[in-house]
Amino acid sequence: MFKRILCPVDFSVESSHAIEQASTIARWYGAAVTALHVCGPAFGPRVGQTDSSRPADREMARRRGEIAAHFEAATRAGVQVDAVIDMGQPDICILERARAWPADLIVMGTHGAGGFEHLVLGSVAEKVLRRAACAVLTVPPHVNRTSFLPFKRVLCAVDFSEWSLRALELARSLALESRAALTAMTVIEWPWPEPPPPDFSELPPQQAAALREYRRYVETGAVRRLSTLANESASAGVALDVRVDHGKSHVEILRCASDMSADLIVMGVHGRKQIDLEVFGSTTNQVVRQATCPVLTLRSPTERAV
């Protein structure tokens, strides 16, 4: 499935988790890894300067050695690892390198959810997630040690959009290859806060009846569509458990992942239009920032452009 993995490296603790995950996936699939470190322009050559002994060149050599040390275990295991150093803005370099290779998976660490760490996520990982032309696996700071291939419990969030159905296809393939239990969930968000559901007895009878019927219609539709997906999965040799939850999408996705001790969350990502960014910020971004297991995101094929 994955044959070319791009792993951005910044030598942080979060980066080390991503390195371990990328190395494990590469061994599992027999994939090649490009380890990318992005430097600022201060390390670029000055006009007319060719002396290889200048401090910047020595620093570059040191960083290449550090990259090699981080991937030493993977290299010993037979994984092909190429160390690459680019100069520029990290998210742009990551996206351009992934497109030029081309990579079919980017594995990168995230820095949490608060203060400066949120700004780091917003400026790099979030942009990569929104714009990458390939799947992106984000690894949280305190990833569960069980969240490594072969995955055993995979959760896929589905809203029946094109991107979420593509994500389900990917989750199904992963589950089949690693013999994992796969759960597909959809979350119904209402104009009022849930759970718990509203007390219909407090409403006028006619309004309560209409609300009950509307709720039944929405729930039945979601169950029917999930059942269709379950039947399709069964035909492909994958048993798919389905569930419908009510509330804020990211809250319920995280709750479900915790309840089932998920090793991996798989989600589709909206594109770059303003409304998509708002949805991204309220759902995918929240899941990526708060999950305790890796999150694999995939954009719709019609949106894959940097």
ABEGO torsion letter per residue (X at the ends): XBABBBBBBAGBAAAAAAAAAAAAAAAAAGBBBBBBBBBBAAABBBBGBABAABAAAAAAAAAAAAAAAAAAAAAAAGBBBBBBBBBEBAAAAAAAAAAAOBBABBBBBBAEABEAAAAAAAAAAAAAAAABABBBBBBBABBBAABBOBBABBBBBBAGBAAAAAAAAAAAAAAAAAGBBBBBBBBBBBABBOOBBBBAAABBAAAAAAAAAAAAAAAAAAAAAAAAAAAAAAAAGBBBBBBBBBEBAAAAAAAAAAAAGBABBBBBBBBABAAAAAAAAABAAAAAAABABBBBBBBBAAABBX
